[in-house]
């Protein structure tokens, strides 16, 4: 994970702690939101890869039949 992202997460925890939320709860909240976001990104990315990987196989089969 990039260093600037870790700094941003730390800033978010400090901001939430400054608002009166306990530090452990703030840390857990930031980590939970991050994990959910990364998970959603990976699921979306996997769907895009499945569609991209399927196309070249079909094209290759068509060219093999002609040859």
Backbone as CSV, one residue per row, in Angstrom:
resi,resn,N_x,N_y,N_z,CA_x,CA_y,CA_z,C_x,C_y,C_z
1,UNK,0.857,-1.164,0.000,0.000,0.000,0.000,0.909,1.233,0.000
2,UNK,0.495,2.207,-0.721,1.302,3.409,-0.864,1.398,4.161,0.462
3,UNK,2.522,4.795,0.652,2.771,5.535,1.892,1.758,6.665,2.077
4,UNK,1.390,7.337,0.999,0.438,8.448,1.130,-0.924,7.953,1.571
5,UNK,-1.277,6.700,1.212,-2.551,6.154,1.655,-2.526,5.886,3.157
6,UNK,-1.404,5.395,3.647,-1.285,5.165,5.083,-1.370,6.483,5.856
7,UNK,-0.769,7.519,5.306,-0.844,8.841,5.939,-2.288,9.340,5.943
8,UNK,-2.994,9.141,4.830,-4.394,9.570,4.755,-5.256,8.802,5.750
9,UNK,-5.024,7.499,5.897,-5.779,6.717,6.876,-5.492,7.193,8.290
10,UNK,-4.240,7.511,8.568,-3.883,8.037,9.887,-4.552,9.371,10.150
11,UNK,-4.599,10.208,9.135,-5.272,11.503,9.281,-6.764,11.322,9.559
12,UNK,-7.380,10.354,8.882,-8.803,10.099,9.108,-9.049,9.617,10.532
13,UNK,-8.175,8.754,11.025,-8.315,8.266,12.408,-8.148,9.417,13.394
14,UNK,-7.152,10.263,13.168,-6.935,11.401,14.070,-8.106,12.381,14.014
15,UNK,-8.673,12.593,12.837,-9.825,13.486,12.708,-11.022,12.935,13.474
16,UNK,-11.289,11.644,13.315,-12.407,11.034,14.038,-12.155,11.039,15.541
17,UNK,-10.915,10.796,15.946,-10.590,10.824,17.375,-10.724,12.243,17.923
18,UNK,-10.395,13.228,17.099,-10.535,14.614,17.517,-11.988,15.032,17.687
19,UNK,-12.884,14.349,16.994,-14.303,14.650,17.122,-14.930,13.990,18.345
20,UNK,-14.145,13.217,19.055,-14.644,12.611,20.280,-14.885,11.114,20.188
21,UNK,-14.658,10.531,19.028,-14.813,9.085,18.884,-13.548,8.424,19.432
22,UNK,-13.686,7.374,20.227,-12.483,6.697,20.741,-11.569,6.233,19.602
23,UNK,-10.278,6.254,19.849,-9.294,5.969,18.804,-9.448,4.556,18.242
24,UNK,-9.739,3.574,19.075,-9.876,2.206,18.594,-11.094,2.068,17.664
25,UNK,-12.186,2.717,18.018,-13.385,2.689,17.173,-13.107,3.415,15.858
26,UNK,-12.414,4.531,15.916,-12.073,5.280,14.701,-11.174,4.446,13.797
27,UNK,-10.192,3.781,14.382,-9.289,2.936,13.603,-10.066,1.795,12.952
28,UNK,-10.935,1.147,13.717,-11.730,0.046,13.173,-12.638,0.528,12.041
29,UNK,-13.229,1.697,12.202,-14.111,2.244,11.169,-13.365,2.508,9.869
30,UNK,-12.203,3.112,9.970,-11.418,3.423,8.776,-10.967,2.138,8.095
31,UNK,-10.525,1.164,8.864,-10.082,-0.111,8.285,-11.264,-0.832,7.630
32,UNK,-12.433,-0.833,8.261,-13.603,-1.507,7.699,-14.028,-0.877,6.381
33,UNK,-14.050,0.439,6.314,-14.423,1.127,5.071,-13.392,0.839,3.978
34,UNK,-12.127,0.807,4.338,-11.069,0.532,3.370,-11.180,-0.884,2.822
35,UNK,-11.380,-1.850,3.702,-11.507,-3.246,3.267,-12.725,-3.412,2.368
36,UNK,-13.828,-2.784,2.710,-15.030,-2.865,1.876,-14.781,-2.248,0.498
37,UNK,-14.105,-1.120,0.466,-13.811,-0.477,-0.816,-12.881,-1.303,-1.684
38,UNK,-11.847,-1.855,-1.096,-10.916,-2.694,-1.849,-11.625,-3.962,-2.331
39,UNK,-12.466,-4.535,-1.490,-13.213,-5.722,-1.890,-14.132,-5.445,-3.061
40,UNK,-14.839,-4.334,-3.026,-15.725,-3.963,-4.130,-14.929,-3.720,-5.408
41,UNK,-13.780,-3.108,-5.289,-12.927,-2.847,-6.454,-12.442,-4.159,-7.061
42,UNK,-12.046,-5.115,-6.205,-11.573,-6.403,-6.709,-12.690,-7.182,-7.391
43,UNK,-13.888,-7.145,-6.842,-15.010,-7.843,-7.462,-15.328,-7.224,-8.824
44,UNK,-15.324,-5.909,-8.907,-15.582,-5.240,-10.182,-14.475,-5.545,-11.187
45,UNK,-13.261,-5.590,-10.723,-12.124,-5.863,-11.596,-12.171,-7.302,-12.102
46,UNK,-12.575,-8.240,-11.240,-12.655,-9.640,-11.650,-13.694,-9.809,-12.751
47,UNK,-14.823,-9.132,-12.625,-15.853,-9.204,-13.652,-15.367,-8.668,-14.980
48,UNK,-14.597,-7.608,-14.946,-14.066,-7.033,-16.180,-13.044,-7.967,-16.808
49,UNK,-12.244,-8.638,-16.015,-11.238,-9.560,-16.547,-11.880,-10.780,-17.172
50,UNK,-12.955,-11.261,-16.599,-13.635,-12.424,-17.168,-14.134,-12.099,-18.568
51,UNK,-14.727,-10.931,-18.750,-15.229,-10.551,-20.062,-14.091,-10.304,-21.048
52,UNK,-12.991,-9.739,-20.594,-11.869,-9.481,-21.482,-11.174,-10.779,-21.880
53,UNK,-11.054,-11.728,-20.958,-10.381,-12.979,-21.250,-11.206,-13.859,-22.187
54,UNK,-12.518,-13.734,-22.165,-13.366,-14.580,-22.990,-13.265,-14.214,-24.474
55,UNK,-13.067,-12.969,-24.789,-13.061,-12.523,-26.177,-11.897,-13.093,-26.992
56,UNK,-10.653,-13.028,-26.554,-9.561,-13.541,-27.387,-9.679,-15.036,-27.657
57,UNK,-10.223,-15.828,-26.756,-10.378,-17.264,-26.978,-11.340,-17.507,-28.136
58,UNK,-12.436,-16.763,-28.196,-13.397,-16.923,-29.278,-12.793,-16.501,-30.613
59,UNK,-12.052,-15.417,-30.596,-11.425,-14.939,-31.825,-10.412,-15.954,-32.312
60,UNK,-9.641,-16.530,-31.424,-8.628,-17.506,-31.802,-9.273,-18.751,-32.412
61,UNK,-10.398,-19.191,-31.875,-11.088,-20.363,-32.420,-11.573,-20.074,-33.830
62,UNK,-12.106,-18.899,-34.085,-12.577,-18.553,-35.428,-11.437,-18.595,-36.443
63,UNK,-10.295,-18.056,-36.072,-9.163,-18.039,-36.999,-8.618,-19.433,-37.212
64,UNK,-8.635,-20.292,-36.209,-8.157,-21.661,-36.380,-9.066,-22.431,-37.334
65,UNK,-10.356,-22.196,-37.282,-11.285,-22.909,-38.168,-11.076,-22.525,-39.617
66,UNK,-10.757,-21.263,-39.860,-10.537,-20.808,-41.247,-9.251,-21.383,-41.806
67,UNK,-8.253,-21.522,-40.980,-6.960,-22.017,-41.453,-7.061,-23.497,-41.654
